[in-house]
Amino acid sequence: MTTPATSGSTTLRNLSVGVLLLEALNAARKGSWTVAAALLGAAALGYRYTGLGIVVELAIRLYQFLR
C-alpha cells in the first residue's frame, strides 16, 4: 500500500522526467543535439535518482548559459 507522500513523490518525479523529455525534444528541434542528448541522460538519471537528475539538469543549464 502506498502512502499519499509516496504517491505524490512518484507523480512529481514522473512530471519532472516528462518536462526533461519535452525540453530534450525542443533542443533537438532547434538543432542542439549535444544539449538534447544531455537532457535525455538527465531524464534517465532523474527517473532513477531524483537528486542526481536535478544536478545534471543544472549543469546543462550552466553549459547553455556559458556557451
N, C-alpha and C positions, 0 to 999 in steps of 0.2 A: 504494500500500500504506500502510495506517495503522499507526502505532506504538502500543504499549499506552498511552502517555501521551496521545496524541491521542484514542484511543478512550475512555479514562476521562474526559477533559475533556469530550467531547461528551455522554457519559452524565450527568455531573454537571450540565452546562448544561441538558439536557433535563429532568432531575429538578427543578432549580430553577424552570424555567419552569412545569412541571406543578404544583408547590406554589403558585406565584403564581396560577395559574389557579384552583386549588381555593380559595385564600383570597379571590379575587375573587368566586367563586360564593357563598361563605359570607357575604361582606359584602353581596352583592345580596339574599340570602335574609333578612338582618337589616334590609334597607331602607336601607342606607348606599350609595346609588348613586354618590356622589362618590368614595368610597373604592374601590368596585368598579371604576369606570372608571379610576381611577388605577392600581390593581393590574393591570388588563388592559394598560394602557400600559406599565407596568413589565415585564410578561411579554414584550410585543413587543420592547421595548428590550433586555431581558435575553437574548432569543434571539439577537439580532444582536451586541450589545455587552454582554458579561457584567458588566464593571465598572460600566457606566452603569446597568444594571438593579438592581444592588445599591445604588447611591447613591440611586436613585429609591425603592426599597423602604424604605430607612432614612428618607428624607424623609417618606414616607407614615406610617411608624410614629411619627415625631415629631409629625406633624399629628394623628394619632389620640390621642396622649398629651396634647397641649396642648388638645385640644378639650374 
